[in-house]
Amino acid sequence: MKYLKLLVFFLVSMHLSAQQYSSLQLEELGDEALLTYFETILGDSIKAEKVARIYLDRGRDRKDTIMMARGYDRLAQSFSPQTNLTYTDSVIALTEKINHITYPAFGYVLKSYNYYILDEFKKANDNAYVAYSKALATGNLGQQLYVLDRLIFNKVVWGNKKEALALQHKSHDLLMSDGFLEKLYVSTRKTARDSIDSYYTKQKIDSYLSFAICYHYLGQRDSTEYYLKKAKTHIKTKKINYKSSLNYMFLQINMEHYYYKKEYQTSLKYNDLLMKYDDLIDSDFMNIYLFKGLSLYDSGNKTAGLKYLNKADSIFDIGEKLKVQPQDNLLFEKLKNHYVTLNDFKNQNKYLKKQLFLDSLIKTKIVGFESDLIRNIETPTLLKEKEEVAIALRELAASTRQTIILISAIVAIFIFWLLLYIKKQKIYKKRYQILIKQLKDQQLGAMVAVENEINISEEVIADILEKLEGFEKTKKYLQQHISLHSLAQELKTNPNYLSRVINFKRDKNFSQYLNDLRIAYALEEIKNNPRFLKYSIRAIAAECGYTNATSFSRAFYRQTGFYPSFYIKQLLK
């Protein structure tokens, strides 16, 4: 993924070399030269602050709002994220009410980026959405692409992978649209236009890499490999610097991709290439050691594999500025399972604790941010496993009689749950057969309108019922986030009238009405559409208008008496 510096590089040309200037020489530099010099010393907070304040003071003297905003946004790139956020607020406050090609959108971009560095994803994404809407309004394509890229990265790692892929398609379509370069040229400051071709080339390579990352996290290996090859072609054709961040990302995706394809020697080849980079930080080393250890271990060289897995583990314990990710769980899972095979309960328990610790870090990281991560890590499962290990440790010192009692209890519990499961399956099967008969005989029946006094004119009732039929025929009930008020607005009627007509003419409240339509659709599609049988429950839920699988399963059970997973299994038989 691109970083903020790529966007700043595009907004400000970077032709000056990183030479040293005295305070007097800085004062004598022109406005654009001062901004360009700032980019060459970014990372040296003392020098960066001096340059930014000189530019800011010039803006104040001239009462130039945009110059002051540029001064503040440079200050917002010079310090720690907490301090930077104060200056981003100054950028936004200065420019919130003006319509400029760069501001206030860039203020929100900076704010989003600094919240991201602080691992506050909810705030980072909220500000990213604002930045995107502002950039869209002003036609700033560079900012639009940056924000889309950041949202794609967050979603593919922490949230809905399919939504991340949809966003990536949107980003790529924007990049490849007719007249993109011309529009980009018009929306760019004159002093930065020389960098457009270089920027555009890097954007295309990054877009192919983003596709590869999306498909990588979705587990679609062929598509991942396809986009990696496209990126490789462009990197070679455009002679991208070997030590560039784009090439590093290309090598890293290949390393992980070939490990999951079980082509361990190819993964190790890319692993060795990554180790040649000079500016690696602890997070980089941890990931490189992790996949080297996994590839060696899984290819049969367990001793060498454990060596690198332990290196990754030690970085997790003492590394600086680590960015934990869900895949870090691979490290502790592999080490834990290794000690399971050795009946080493002490070390098994050690890595279970680390898994739980990682889980707590991740939960803190994504509070308020839409994600299916917790279900994948399954904290309750880890807690249960930890408890079983603790039991095993105690049993090592217990007598044979206690061991037999424990095993008997476990068997009894297992038998009890097995019998309970069989009983439930029989109940579900009976309900399923009843439902299938109803579907075959087409005896679902139309709901009979309840005769009651609605106190609404017959013309209004007829109009609402006609519009409801259109709503049902066009299957608009499959849209997510439909409410009584939004539907009433769409049908151009009063929410109160709509609610009463549904209650008296459909004999159900609005929520029941919506759920019944969606579940009826789900039953029909699962039964008759082979594509649906290949979907996950979550994907089917999304197709039927639900925002999550839990809500869908509960609604399905309330209407049918069994869960969708059981229904699918029966149809597959």
C-alpha positions as CSV (number, residue, x, y, z in Angstrom):
1,M,0.0,0.0,0.0
2,K,1.1,3.5,-0.6
3,Y,1.9,5.8,2.4
4,L,1.2,9.4,3.0
5,K,4.5,10.4,1.7
6,L,3.6,9.3,-1.8
7,L,0.7,11.7,-1.8
8,V,2.8,14.5,-0.5
9,F,5.4,13.7,-3.1
10,F,2.7,14.3,-5.7
11,L,1.4,17.5,-4.2
12,V,4.8,19.1,-4.0
13,S,7.6,18.6,-6.5
14,M,10.9,17.2,-5.1
15,H,13.7,18.3,-7.4
16,L,16.0,20.0,-4.9
17,S,18.7,17.9,-3.3
18,A,18.9,17.6,0.4
19,Q,21.5,20.3,0.9
20,Q,22.0,22.3,4.1
21,Y,20.7,25.9,4.5
22,S,21.4,28.4,7.2
23,S,18.5,30.3,8.8
24,L,19.3,33.3,6.6
25,Q,19.4,31.2,3.4
26,L,16.1,29.6,4.3
27,E,14.5,33.1,4.6
28,E,15.8,33.9,1.2
29,L,14.3,30.8,-0.5
30,G,11.2,31.3,-2.6
31,D,7.9,29.9,-1.5
32,E,7.9,26.9,-3.7
33,A,11.6,26.2,-3.2
34,L,10.9,26.3,0.6
35,L,8.1,23.7,0.3
36,T,10.3,21.5,-1.9
37,Y,13.2,21.7,0.5
38,F,10.9,20.7,3.3
39,E,10.4,17.3,1.6
40,T,14.1,16.6,1.5
41,I,14.5,17.0,5.3
42,L,11.2,15.4,6.3
43,G,12.1,13.1,9.2
44,D,14.3,15.7,10.9
45,S,11.7,17.3,13.1
46,I,13.9,20.3,14.1
47,K,14.7,21.3,10.6
48,A,11.2,20.5,9.3
49,E,9.6,22.7,12.0
50,K,11.9,25.6,11.1
51,V,11.0,25.4,7.4
52,A,7.3,25.0,8.1
53,R,7.2,28.0,10.5
54,I,9.0,30.3,8.1
55,Y,6.4,29.4,5.4
56,L,3.5,29.8,7.9
57,D,4.8,33.2,9.0
58,R,4.9,34.4,5.4
59,G,1.3,33.3,5.0
60,R,0.3,35.2,8.1
61,D,2.1,38.4,7.0
62,R,0.3,38.2,3.6
63,K,-3.0,37.1,5.2
64,D,-3.0,34.2,2.7
65,T,-5.3,31.5,4.1
66,I,-3.9,28.8,1.7
67,M,-0.3,29.6,2.6
68,M,-1.1,29.3,6.3
69,A,-2.9,26.0,5.6
70,R,0.2,24.7,3.8
71,G,2.4,25.8,6.8
72,Y,0.2,24.0,9.2
73,D,0.0,20.9,7.1
74,R,3.8,20.7,7.1
75,L,3.8,21.1,10.8
76,A,1.3,18.2,10.9
77,Q,4.0,16.0,9.3
78,S,6.9,17.0,11.5
79,F,6.1,15.6,15.0
80,S,4.6,12.7,16.8
81,P,1.0,11.7,15.7
82,Q,-0.5,13.3,18.9
83,T,1.1,16.6,18.2
84,N,0.4,16.4,14.5
85,L,-3.3,16.0,15.1
86,T,-3.3,19.5,16.7
87,Y,-1.9,21.0,13.6
88,T,-4.4,19.1,11.3
89,D,-7.2,20.7,13.3
90,S,-5.6,24.1,12.4
91,V,-5.6,23.2,8.7
92,I,-9.2,22.2,8.8
93,A,-10.4,25.2,10.9
94,L,-8.7,27.6,8.4
95,T,-10.1,26.0,5.3
96,E,-13.4,24.3,6.2
97,K,-15.5,26.9,4.6
98,I,-13.5,27.4,1.4
99,N,-13.6,25.4,-1.8
100,H,-10.0,24.7,-2.7
101,I,-8.5,21.9,-4.8
102,T,-6.3,20.7,-1.9
103,Y,-8.0,22.0,1.3
104,P,-9.7,21.1,3.6
105,A,-9.6,17.6,2.2
106,F,-5.8,17.3,2.8
107,G,-6.4,18.2,6.4
108,Y,-8.7,15.3,6.8
109,V,-6.2,13.0,5.0
110,L,-3.5,14.0,7.4
111,K,-5.8,13.5,10.4
112,S,-6.9,10.1,9.1
113,Y,-3.2,9.1,8.6
114,N,-2.2,10.2,12.1
115,Y,-5.1,8.3,13.7
116,Y,-4.1,5.3,11.7
117,I,-0.5,5.5,13.1
118,L,-2.1,5.6,16.6
119,D,-4.1,2.4,15.8
120,E,-7.4,4.3,16.2
121,F,-9.0,2.8,13.1
122,K,-12.5,4.0,13.7
123,K,-11.4,7.7,13.8
124,A,-9.0,7.1,11.0
125,N,-11.7,5.8,8.7
126,D,-14.3,8.4,9.8
127,N,-11.8,11.2,8.7
128,A,-10.9,9.3,5.5
129,Y,-14.6,9.2,4.5
130,V,-14.8,13.0,5.0
131,A,-11.6,13.5,3.1
132,Y,-12.9,11.5,0.2
133,S,-16.2,13.4,0.0
134,K,-14.3,16.7,0.0
135,A,-11.8,15.5,-2.7
136,L,-14.7,14.2,-4.8
137,A,-16.4,17.6,-4.6
138,T,-13.3,19.5,-5.7
139,G,-12.2,16.9,-8.3
140,N,-8.8,16.2,-6.6
141,L,-8.1,12.7,-8.1
142,G,-4.8,12.2,-6.2
143,Q,-6.5,12.6,-2.9
144,Q,-9.4,10.3,-3.9
145,L,-7.0,7.5,-4.9
146,Y,-5.0,7.9,-1.7
147,V,-8.1,7.7,0.5
148,L,-9.5,4.7,-1.4
149,D,-6.2,2.9,-1.0
150,R,-6.1,3.5,2.7
151,L,-9.7,2.2,3.1
152,I,-8.8,-0.8,1.0
153,F,-5.8,-1.6,3.2
154,N,-7.8,-1.3,6.4
155,K,-10.7,-3.4,5.1
156,V,-8.7,-6.2,3.6
157,V,-6.7,-6.7,6.8
158,W,-9.2,-5.9,9.5
159,G,-12.7,-6.0,7.9
160,N,-14.7,-7.3,5.0
161,K,-12.4,-8.7,2.4
162,K,-15.0,-8.6,-0.4
163,E,-15.8,-5.0,0.4
164,A,-12.1,-4.3,0.1
165,L,-12.0,-5.9,-3.3
166,A,-15.0,-3.9,-4.4
167,L,-13.3,-0.7,-3.3
168,Q,-10.2,-1.7,-5.2
169,H,-12.2,-2.1,-8.4
170,K,-13.6,1.4,-7.8
171,S,-10.1,2.8,-7.3
172,H,-8.7,1.0,-10.4
173,D,-11.6,2.2,-12.6
174,L,-10.9,5.7,-11.5
175,L,-7.2,5.3,-12.3
176,M,-7.8,3.9,-15.8
177,S,-10.8,6.1,-16.7
178,D,-10.7,8.1,-19.9
179,G,-9.0,11.5,-19.5
180,F,-7.6,10.7,-16.1
181,L,-4.2,12.2,-16.8
182,E,-5.8,15.3,-18.2
183,K,-8.0,15.8,-15.2
184,L,-5.1,15.1,-12.9
185,Y,-3.0,17.7,-14.7
186,V,-5.7,20.4,-14.3
187,S,-6.2,19.7,-10.6
188,T,-2.4,19.8,-9.9
189,R,-0.4,22.8,-8.8
190,K,2.0,24.0,-11.6
191,T,5.1,23.3,-9.6
192,A,4.1,19.6,-9.1
193,R,3.1,18.8,-12.7
194,D,6.5,17.5,-13.7
195,S,5.9,14.6,-11.3
196,I,2.6,13.5,-12.8
197,D,3.9,10.8,-15.2
198,S,6.1,9.2,-12.5
199,Y,3.2,9.3,-10.0
200,Y,0.8,7.8,-12.5
201,T,3.2,4.9,-13.3
202,K,3.6,4.1,-9.6
203,Q,-0.1,4.3,-9.1
204,K,-0.8,1.7,-11.7
205,I,1.8,-0.7,-10.2
206,D,0.4,-0.1,-6.8
207,S,-3.1,-0.8,-8.0
208,Y,-2.1,-4.2,-9.4
209,L,-0.4,-4.9,-6.1
210,S,-3.5,-3.9,-4.2
211,F,-5.5,-6.4,-6.3
212,A,-2.9,-9.0,-5.5
213,I,-3.3,-8.2,-1.7
214,C,-7.1,-8.4,-1.9
215,Y,-7.1,-11.8,-3.6
216,H,-4.3,-12.9,-1.3
217,Y,-6.4,-12.2,1.8
218,L,-9.4,-13.8,0.1
219,G,-7.3,-17.0,-0.4
220,Q,-7.8,-16.9,-4.2
221,R,-4.3,-17.9,-5.3
222,D,-4.7,-17.9,-9.1
223,S,-6.0,-14.3,-9.1
224,T,-3.2,-13.3,-6.7
225,E,-0.6,-14.7,-9.0
226,Y,-2.2,-13.0,-12.1
227,Y,-1.9,-9.5,-10.6
228,L,1.6,-10.2,-9.2
229,K,2.7,-11.0,-12.8
230,K,1.1,-7.8,-14.1
231,A,2.9,-5.8,-11.4
232,K,6.2,-7.5,-12.2
233,T,5.9,-6.6,-15.9
234,H,5.3,-2.9,-15.1
235,I,8.1,-2.9,-12.5
236,K,10.6,-4.2,-15.1
237,T,9.3,-2.1,-18.0
238,K,9.4,1.1,-16.0
239,K,12.7,0.2,-14.3
240,I,11.5,0.8,-10.8
241,N,14.3,1.2,-8.3
242,Y,15.0,-2.2,-6.7
243,K,15.1,-0.8,-3.2
244,S,11.8,1.1,-3.7
245,S,8.8,0.6,-1.4
246,L,6.8,-0.7,-4.3
247,N,9.3,-3.4,-5.0
248,Y,9.5,-4.3,-1.3
249,M,5.8,-4.8,-1.3
250,F,5.9,-6.9,-4.4
251,L,8.5,-9.2,-2.8
252,Q,6.6,-9.4,0.5
253,I,3.3,-10.5,-1.2
254,N,5.2,-13.1,-3.2
255,M,6.9,-14.5,-0.1
256,E,3.5,-14.9,1.6
257,H,1.7,-16.1,-1.5
258,Y,4.1,-18.9,-2.3
259,Y,4.1,-20.0,1.4
260,Y,0.3,-20.5,1.2
261,K,0.7,-22.3,-2.1
262,K,3.1,-24.6,-0.3
263,E,5.9,-23.8,-2.7
264,Y,8.3,-23.3,0.2
265,Q,11.5,-22.9,-1.8
266,T,10.1,-20.1,-3.9
267,S,8.8,-18.4,-0.8
268,L,12.3,-18.6,0.8
269,K,13.8,-17.1,-2.4
270,Y,11.7,-14.0,-1.9
271,N,12.4,-14.0,1.8
272,D,16.2,-13.8,1.1
273,L,15.6,-10.9,-1.3
274,L,13.7,-9.0,1.4
275,M,16.6,-9.4,3.8
276,K,18.8,-7.3,1.5
277,Y,16.9,-4.1,2.2
278,D,18.8,-1.6,4.4
279,D,16.0,0.3,6.2
280,L,14.0,-2.6,7.7
281,I,12.3,-2.1,11.1
282,D,11.3,-4.6,13.7
283,S,7.9,-5.2,12.2
284,D,9.6,-6.1,8.8
285,F,12.1,-8.4,10.5
286,M,9.3,-10.2,12.5
287,N,7.3,-10.9,9.3
288,I,10.3,-12.0,7.3
289,Y,11.5,-14.4,10.1
290,L,7.9,-15.6,10.6
291,F,7.5,-16.8,7.0
292,K,11.1,-18.1,6.7
293,G,10.4,-20.2,9.8
294,L,7.1,-21.4,8.5
295,S,8.5,-22.3,5.1
296,L,11.5,-24.2,6.6
297,Y,9.4,-26.0,9.2
298,D,6.6,-27.0,6.8
299,S,9.1,-28.2,4.2
300,G,10.6,-30.6,6.8
301,N,13.5,-28.7,8.2
302,K,11.9,-28.2,11.6
303,T,15.1,-27.3,13.5
304,A,16.0,-24.4,11.2
305,G,12.3,-23.4,11.1
306,L,12.1,-23.2,14.9
307,K,15.2,-21.0,14.9
308,Y,13.5,-18.4,12.8
309,L,10.1,-18.7,14.5
310,N,11.8,-18.1,17.8
311,K,13.5,-15.0,16.3
312,A,10.1,-13.7,15.3
313,D,8.8,-14.5,18.8
314,S,11.6,-12.6,20.5
315,I,10.9,-9.5,18.3
316,F,7.2,-9.7,19.3
317,D,8.4,-9.6,22.9
318,I,10.9,-6.8,22.7
319,G,10.5,-5.1,19.3
320,E,9.8,-1.4,18.9
321,K,6.7,0.1,17.1
322,L,5.3,-3.3,16.1
323,K,2.1,-3.2,14.0
324,V,0.3,-6.4,15.1
325,Q,-1.8,-8.1,12.4
326,P,-4.1,-11.1,12.4
327,Q,-1.5,-13.3,10.6
328,D,0.8,-12.9,13.6
329,N,-1.3,-15.6,15.1
330,L,0.4,-18.0,12.6
331,L,3.5,-17.7,14.7
332,F,2.0,-18.7,18.0
333,E,-0.2,-21.4,16.5
334,K,2.7,-23.0,14.8
335,L,4.9,-22.9,18.0
336,K,2.0,-24.1,20.2
337,N,1.2,-27.1,17.9
338,H,4.9,-28.0,17.8
339,Y,4.9,-28.4,21.6
340,V,1.6,-30.2,21.5
341,T,3.3,-33.0,19.5
342,L,6.0,-33.2,22.2
343,N,3.4,-33.3,25.0
344,D,5.2,-30.2,26.4
345,F,2.3,-28.6,28.2
346,K,4.4,-25.9,29.7
347,N,5.4,-24.4,26.4
348,Q,2.0,-25.1,24.9
349,N,0.4,-23.0,27.6
350,K,3.0,-20.3,27.1
351,Y,2.0,-19.8,23.4
352,L,-1.7,-20.1,24.2
353,K,-1.2,-17.1,26.5
354,K,0.5,-15.2,23.8
355,Q,-2.4,-16.0,21.4
356,L,-4.8,-14.5,24.0
357,F,-2.5,-11.5,24.4
358,L,-2.4,-10.9,20.7
359,D,-6.1,-11.3,20.6
360,S,-6.5,-8.6,23.3
361,L,-4.2,-6.2,21.3
362,I,-6.2,-6.7,18.1
363,K,-9.5,-6.2,19.9
364,T,-8.3,-2.9,21.3
365,K,-7.0,-1.9,17.9
366,I,-10.3,-2.4,16.1
367,V,-12.8,-1.2,18.7
368,G,-15.6,0.4,16.7
369,F,-14.3,-0.7,13.3
370,E,-16.3,-3.1,11.2
371,S,-14.5,-6.4,11.2
372,D,-15.0,-10.1,11.1
373,L,-11.6,-10.6,12.8
374,I,-12.8,-11.6,16.2
375,R,-14.8,-14.5,14.8
376,N,-11.7,-15.7,13.0
377,I,-9.5,-15.6,16.1
378,E,-12.3,-16.8,18.3
379,T,-11.3,-15.7,21.8
380,P,-13.7,-18.2,23.5
381,T,-12.0,-21.1,21.6
382,L,-8.6,-20.0,22.8
383,L,-9.8,-19.6,26.4
384,K,-11.3,-23.1,26.3
385,E,-8.1,-24.5,24.9
386,K,-6.1,-22.8,27.6
387,E,-8.4,-24.3,30.2
388,E,-7.9,-27.8,28.7
389,V,-4.1,-27.4,28.8
390,A,-4.3,-26.4,32.5
391,I,-6.3,-29.5,33.2
392,A,-3.7,-31.6,31.4
393,L,-0.9,-30.0,33.5
394,R,-2.8,-30.9,36.7
395,E,-3.5,-34.4,35.5
396,L,0.2,-35.1,35.1
397,A,0.5,-35.1,38.8
398,A,-2.8,-36.8,39.6
399,S,-3.4,-40.4,40.3
400,T,-4.6,-43.0,37.7
401,R,-8.0,-43.1,39.4
402,Q,-8.5,-39.3,39.0
403,T,-7.5,-39.6,35.4
404,I,-10.1,-42.3,34.8
405,I,-12.8,-40.2,36.5
406,L,-11.9,-37.2,34.4
407,I,-11.9,-39.2,31.2
408,S,-15.2,-40.8,32.1
409,A,-16.7,-37.4,32.8
410,I,-15.5,-36.1,29.4
411,V,-16.9,-39.1,27.6
412,A,-20.3,-38.7,29.4
413,I,-20.4,-35.0,28.5
414,F,-19.6,-35.9,24.9
415,I,-22.2,-38.6,24.7
416,F,-24.8,-36.2,26.3
417,W,-24.0,-33.5,23.7
418,L,-24.0,-36.1,20.9
419,L,-27.4,-37.3,21.9
420,L,-28.7,-33.8,22.1
421,Y,-27.2,-33.0,18.7
422,I,-28.9,-36.1,17.2
423,K,-32.2,-35.1,18.7
424,K,-31.9,-31.6,17.3
425,Q,-31.0,-32.9,13.9
426,K,-34.2,-35.1,13.9
427,I,-36.3,-32.0,14.8
428,Y,-34.6,-29.9,12.2
429,K,-35.1,-32.6,9.6
430,K,-38.8,-32.9,10.4
431,R,-39.2,-29.2,10.1
432,Y,-37.2,-29.2,6.8
433,Q,-39.5,-31.9,5.3
434,I,-42.6,-29.9,6.3
435,L,-41.1,-26.7,4.7
436,I,-40.2,-28.6,1.5
437,K,-43.7,-29.9,1.2
438,Q,-45.1,-26.4,1.7
439,L,-42.8,-25.1,-1.0
440,K,-43.7,-27.9,-3.5
441,D,-47.4,-27.6,-2.9
442,Q,-47.1,-23.8,-3.0
443,Q,-49.0,-23.5,0.2
444,L,-47.1,-20.6,1.7
445,G,-50.3,-18.7,1.0
446,A,-51.0,-15.1,0.7
447,M,-51.5,-13.2,4.0
448,V,-55.1,-12.4,4.6
449,A,-55.7,-8.8,5.4
450,V,-57.1,-8.2,8.9
451,E,-60.5,-6.5,8.8
452,N,-60.0,-3.5,11.0
453,E,-60.6,0.2,10.9
454,I,-57.4,1.8,9.6
455,N,-58.8,5.3,9.4
456,I,-57.1,5.9,6.0
457,S,-58.9,6.5,2.8
458,E,-59.4,3.6,0.4
459,E,-57.5,5.5,-2.3
460,V,-54.4,6.0,-0.1
461,I,-54.5,2.3,1.0
462,A,-54.8,1.2,-2.6
463,D,-51.9,3.4,-3.6
464,I,-49.7,2.1,-0.8
465,L,-50.5,-1.5,-1.6
466,E,-49.8,-1.0,-5.3
467,K,-46.4,0.6,-4.4
468,L,-45.6,-2.2,-2.0
469,E,-46.3,-4.8,-4.8
470,G,-43.7,-2.9,-6.9
471,F,-41.3,-2.9,-4.0
472,E,-41.7,-6.7,-3.7
473,K,-41.5,-7.4,-7.4
474,T,-38.3,-5.4,-7.9
475,K,-36.8,-7.1,-4.8
476,K,-35.7,-3.8,-3.3
477,Y,-36.1,-5.4,0.1
478,L,-32.7,-7.0,-0.6
479,Q,-31.0,-3.6,-0.1
480,Q,-29.3,-3.2,3.3
481,H,-30.2,-0.5,5.8
482,I,-33.9,-0.2,4.7
483,S,-36.0,1.4,7.4
484,L,-39.7,2.2,7.7
485,H,-38.9,5.9,7.2
486,S,-36.6,5.3,4.2
487,L,-39.2,3.1,2.5
488,A,-41.9,5.6,3.2
489,Q,-39.8,8.3,1.7
490,E,-39.1,6.1,-1.4
491,L,-42.8,5.3,-1.8
492,K,-43.7,9.0,-1.2
493,T,-46.0,8.3,1.7
494,N,-46.4,8.9,5.4
495,P,-44.4,6.4,7.6
496,N,-47.4,6.1,9.9
497,Y,-49.7,5.3,7.0
498,L,-47.2,2.8,5.6
499,S,-46.9,1.1,9.0
500,R,-50.6,0.8,9.5
501,V,-51.2,-0.6,6.0
502,I,-48.5,-3.2,6.5
503,N,-50.0,-4.1,9.9
504,F,-53.6,-4.5,8.8
505,K,-53.2,-5.6,5.2
506,R,-50.1,-7.8,5.6
507,D,-50.9,-8.8,9.2
508,K,-47.4,-8.2,10.5
509,N,-45.2,-5.3,11.6
510,F,-42.6,-3.7,9.3
511,S,-39.7,-5.7,10.6
512,Q,-41.6,-9.0,10.2
513,Y,-42.7,-8.0,6.8
514,L,-39.1,-7.2,5.7
515,N,-37.7,-10.4,7.2
516,D,-40.4,-12.6,5.7
517,L,-39.7,-11.3,2.2
518,R,-35.9,-11.8,2.6
519,I,-36.2,-15.3,4.1
520,A,-38.7,-16.3,1.3
521,Y,-36.2,-15.1,-1.2
522,A,-33.3,-16.9,0.5
523,L,-35.3,-20.2,0.6
524,E,-36.1,-20.0,-3.1
525,E,-32.6,-19.0,-4.2
526,I,-30.8,-21.6,-2.0
527,K,-33.1,-24.3,-3.4
528,N,-33.0,-23.3,-7.1
529,N,-29.8,-21.3,-7.6
530,P,-26.7,-23.6,-7.6
531,R,-24.5,-20.5,-7.1
532,F,-26.1,-19.9,-3.7
533,L,-25.1,-23.4,-2.5
534,K,-21.5,-22.4,-2.9
535,Y,-21.8,-19.2,-0.8
536,S,-20.9,-18.9,2.8
537,I,-23.8,-18.0,5.2
538,R,-22.3,-14.5,5.5
539,A,-22.4,-14.1,1.7
540,I,-26.0,-15.3,1.5
541,A,-26.9,-12.9,4.3
542,A,-25.4,-10.0,2.3
543,E,-27.3,-11.1,-0.9
544,C,-30.5,-11.1,1.1
545,G,-30.1,-7.7,2.6
546,Y,-28.6,-8.5,6.0
547,T,-25.5,-6.7,7.3
548,N,-24.3,-9.8,9.1
549,A,-24.7,-13.6,9.2
550,T,-26.0,-13.7,12.8
551,S,-29.1,-11.5,12.1
552,F,-29.8,-13.6,9.0
553,S,-29.5,-17.0,10.8
554,R,-31.8,-15.8,13.6
555,A,-34.5,-14.6,11.2
556,F,-34.2,-17.8,9.2
557,Y,-34.6,-19.9,12.3
558,R,-37.6,-17.9,13.5
559,Q,-39.4,-18.5,10.2
560,T,-38.4,-22.1,9.4
561,G,-37.5,-23.7,12.8
562,F,-34.0,-24.6,11.6
563,Y,-30.8,-22.8,10.6
564,P,-29.7,-22.1,7.0
565,S,-26.6,-24.3,7.4
566,F,-28.9,-27.3,8.0
567,Y,-31.2,-26.4,5.1
568,I,-28.1,-26.2,2.7
569,K,-26.8,-29.6,4.0
570,Q,-30.2,-31.3,3.3
571,L,-30.4,-29.8,-0.2
572,L,-26.8,-31.0,-1.0
573,K,-27.8,-34.5,0.0
